[in-house]
Amino acid sequence: MTRVLDQDEAVRVLARGGIVALPTDTVYGVAASLRHSDAVAMLFGLKHRPDSVALPVLIDDFTQIERLSVTWPEAARRLSDLYWPGPLTIVVRVPDELARLVGGVGATAGFRIPDDVALREILARTGPLALSSANEHGEAPCHSVAEVLRAFVGRDELEGVVDGGERSGRVSTVVDLSETRWRLVREGEINARDLHHVLD
């Protein structure tokens, strides 16, 4: 049965390879540590997410990107300087091993620093987390603990959820910078017009 966890308990579960639901600056998400490839694979199964739809990676700061041997291009730097911490996921080219771990197509992965102090405190302790919205693939994201518990009732893969109250945000905007021409993958909190102003 999925339990409500405090921050310390959530860190311990993630550190040993478990899956936890966490409140973000947008909606609730389900997370697994990049240090545990089996947990990341289990995250795909929990959400019924196709292997070809990559999981985004949440980080606390740029040093965590550097430790993953990811090169951060100039266009990504302009966006991250403007919108991070915040609801923008930036897709860039990454080492093949990391791309395979999170399901990236063409050696890519998406990164985000969330605008939530409590979540960044967890990320500082756990390292980068694969985190996707707390819902089955294609369903509406969860905005409260009660919605998370209903969405994953009977699913033992989800060990716990951290109660951060109601989350009223939209999902993050996703922009792909892995090719010469940037591409809007999903429009969320940040609109396409604002991205055009920065990138074009």
C-alpha positions in Angstrom: 0.0 0.0 0.0 1.3 3.5 -0.9 2.2 5.5 2.1 2.5 9.3 2.8 6.2 9.9 3.4 8.2 12.8 4.9 11.2 14.2 3.0 13.7 12.0 4.8 11.8 8.9 4.1 11.4 9.8 0.4 15.1 10.3 0.1 15.8 6.9 1.7 13.3 5.1 -0.7 14.8 6.8 -3.7 18.4 6.0 -2.6 17.7 2.3 -2.4 15.9 2.2 -5.8 12.3 2.8 -5.0 9.7 5.0 -6.7 8.2 7.9 -4.9 5.6 10.5 -6.0 6.7 14.1 -5.3 5.1 17.5 -5.5 6.7 19.8 -8.1 6.3 23.4 -9.0 3.7 22.4 -11.6 1.9 19.0 -10.7 2.7 15.9 -8.8 5.3 13.6 -10.4 6.6 10.0 -10.0 10.4 9.8 -9.6 13.2 7.3 -9.6 17.0 7.8 -9.1 19.2 7.7 -12.2 21.6 5.6 -10.0 19.1 2.7 -10.3 18.4 1.7 -13.9 15.9 -1.0 -12.7 13.9 1.7 -10.9 13.9 3.9 -14.0 12.6 1.0 -16.0 10.0 0.3 -13.4 8.8 3.9 -13.8 7.9 3.3 -17.4 5.8 0.3 -16.3 4.1 2.2 -13.6 2.9 4.8 -16.0 2.3 2.4 -18.9 4.6 4.8 -20.8 6.0 3.6 -24.1 9.8 3.0 -24.0 10.2 5.5 -26.9 8.8 8.4 -24.9 11.8 9.6 -22.8 11.5 10.5 -19.1 12.7 14.0 -18.2 15.5 14.5 -15.7 15.1 16.9 -12.8 18.2 18.4 -11.3 19.1 20.7 -8.5 21.9 22.7 -10.2 24.2 22.7 -13.2 26.9 20.7 -11.5 24.5 17.7 -11.7 24.3 18.1 -15.5 28.1 18.4 -15.7 28.6 15.2 -13.7 26.4 13.4 -16.3 28.9 14.5 -19.0 26.3 16.5 -20.8 27.4 19.5 -23.0 25.0 22.5 -22.5 24.7 24.4 -25.8 24.4 28.2 -26.1 20.7 28.2 -26.9 20.0 26.0 -23.9 22.0 28.4 -21.7 19.9 31.3 -22.9 16.7 29.5 -22.0 17.9 28.1 -18.7 19.3 31.5 -17.6 15.9 33.0 -18.2 13.4 30.3 -17.1 15.2 28.2 -14.5 14.2 27.4 -11.9 10.9 27.0 -13.6 8.5 25.0 -15.8 10.7 24.5 -18.9 12.2 21.1 -19.9 15.1 21.5 -22.3 16.0 18.6 -24.5 19.7 18.3 -25.6 22.1 15.7 -26.9 23.5 13.4 -24.2 25.8 10.4 -24.0 24.3 7.2 -25.4 24.2 5.5 -22.0 22.1 8.2 -20.4 19.8 8.4 -23.4 19.1 4.6 -23.2 18.5 4.9 -19.4 15.7 7.5 -19.8 14.4 6.3 -23.1 15.7 9.1 -25.2 15.5 8.9 -29.0 18.7 9.8 -31.0 20.9 10.2 -27.9 18.8 13.0 -26.3 17.3 13.7 -22.8 15.4 16.6 -21.3 16.4 18.5 -18.1 14.7 20.9 -15.7 15.4 22.7 -12.5 12.1 23.0 -10.7 11.0 26.2 -8.9 10.2 24.4 -5.7 12.6 24.7 -2.7 11.5 21.5 -1.0 11.9 19.4 -4.2 15.3 20.9 -4.8 16.4 20.0 -1.3 15.5 16.4 -2.2 17.3 16.6 -5.5 20.4 18.0 -3.7 20.4 14.8 -1.6 19.5 12.2 -4.2 21.1 13.5 -7.3 19.3 13.7 -10.6 15.9 12.0 -10.7 13.9 10.7 -13.7 10.5 12.3 -13.0 7.3 12.3 -15.0 3.9 13.6 -14.1 2.0 11.4 -11.7 -0.6 9.7 -14.0 -0.9 6.9 -16.4 0.4 7.8 -19.8 -2.1 9.9 -21.7 -4.2 10.7 -18.6 -4.6 14.0 -16.8 -1.8 14.8 -14.3 -2.4 14.7 -10.5 -2.6 17.9 -8.5 -3.0 16.4 -5.0 -2.0 13.4 -2.9 -5.6 12.1 -3.0 -5.5 12.1 -6.9 -2.1 10.3 -6.8 -3.4 7.6 -4.5 -6.5 7.1 -6.8 -4.4 7.0 -10.0 -2.1 4.3 -8.7 -4.4 2.3 -6.4 -3.1 -1.2 -6.0 0.2 -0.4 -7.7 2.9 -1.7 -5.4 5.7 -0.2 -7.5 4.8 3.2 -6.0 6.1 3.1 -2.4 5.0 6.5 -1.2 4.0 10.0 -1.9 5.2 13.3 -0.3 2.3 15.6 0.6 3.0 19.1 -0.7 -0.6 20.2 -0.7 -2.5 21.2 -3.8 -0.5 21.8 -7.0 -2.3 24.0 -9.5 0.2 24.4 -12.2 0.2 23.1 -15.8 2.8 20.7 -17.0 6.2 22.1 -18.1 6.8 23.3 -21.6 9.2 21.0 -23.5 11.6 22.4 -26.1 14.0 20.2 -28.2 17.4 21.8 -28.9 19.1 18.6 -30.0 19.1 19.6 -33.7 20.1 22.7 -35.6 16.5 24.0 -35.6 14.7 24.1 -32.3 11.3 22.3 -31.9 8.4 22.8 -29.5 7.5 19.3 -28.2 4.8 20.4 -25.7 3.4 23.7 -24.8 2.8 24.1 -21.0 3.3 26.9 -18.6 5.6 28.8 -21.0 4.1 29.6 -24.3 5.7 29.2 -27.8 5.7 33.0 -28.5 8.1 33.6 -25.5 10.4 30.9 -26.8 10.5 32.4 -30.2 11.6 35.7 -28.7 14.6 34.1 -27.0 15.6 31.6 -29.7 14.8 33.4 -33.0 
